[in-house]
């Protein structure tokens, strides 16, 4: 099993949707573009949003176990995927890629 690098590459924000549908929040998403986590195999890295993990974990698990080439050639690097979290107000796009380093 391999480690998997997770990089936040883009964060959207939709104030119009927030104003119309979202309850006020004291602590919304604090992910920053460029932030990196390393998943030790299929385990969620400390500090990574649980909701984002729920969305990406099947892809992380597949990559950690040597899988890839999702959706028949979707990504240039077959050992990677671009996954967005399920936050409709401030979605974050994550680039995930298998590393050559073995998981602990």
N, C-alpha and C positions, 0 to 999 in steps of 0.2 A: 504494500500500500504506500502511496506517495503523499507528500504534503501538497497543498493547493493554495496558491496565492490569490487573494481577493483584493481588488483595487476599486475604490469608488471613483468612477471616471466622470460622472455628471450628476448634478442634482437639480431637479426641476422645482418650480414653486408656482402654485396657482392660487393667488390671493382671492380671485373672484369666486372660486369654488369654496375656499375656506370661509369667506364671508357668508356665503349662501347656505352651506351645509355643515360646517364643522363647529363643534363646541369649542370654546376657548380652551387652550392648553397651556399649562405652566412650563412644560418641558417637551416641545416637539422634537423631531429628529435632529440629532446633533452631528450626523455624519458630515464630514468635510470632503470635498473633491480632493483626490490625491491620497486619501487615507488608505492604508494597507493593513491587511490582516493575513496571517498564515494559519490555515486550517491544518491541524495535525491529523491527516487522514480525513475521516468524515466528521470529526468533532468540531462543534461550533467554537470559533475563536473567542476568547474573552473580549468583551466590549463590543462585539458585533450585535446589532439589533436582532432581537428574536424574530420579529416579523420578516425582516429581510432574509434571515437564515431559513425560515420556513419556505420561502420562495425558491432559494437557490440550493438548498441542501441536496435535493436529488441529483443535481448536476455535479456538485462537489463530490458526492459519494461516487458517482460514475467515474469522474476524472481521477479520484484517489485510487480507484481500483483498476485503472488502466483503460477505461472506456473513453469515448470521445466520438468525433465525427457525427455530432448530433444533427438530426434532420438532413442527413445525406449531403454533407458538405456546406452547411450553413456558415461556418467560420473559416477564415483563411488558415488559422492554426487549428487543426483538428483536435488538439488537446486543450481547447479553451471554449468558453461560452460567454455571451453577454446577456446578463440577467438583470431585470429591474425588480425592485421591491414592489409590494402591493399597496403602497401608500398613494392614494389617488390625489392627495393634496400637495405632496412634496416628494415625488418619486425619485429614487436614486438608481442609476444604472451602474452595475458592477461588472467588471471584467474579471473572470475567474480562469485560472490556468493551472494545469498540473505542473508541478516542479519535478526535477529529476531526483530530488532528495527524498529518501525514505522517511515515512512517518515513524514516530517513536513507538 
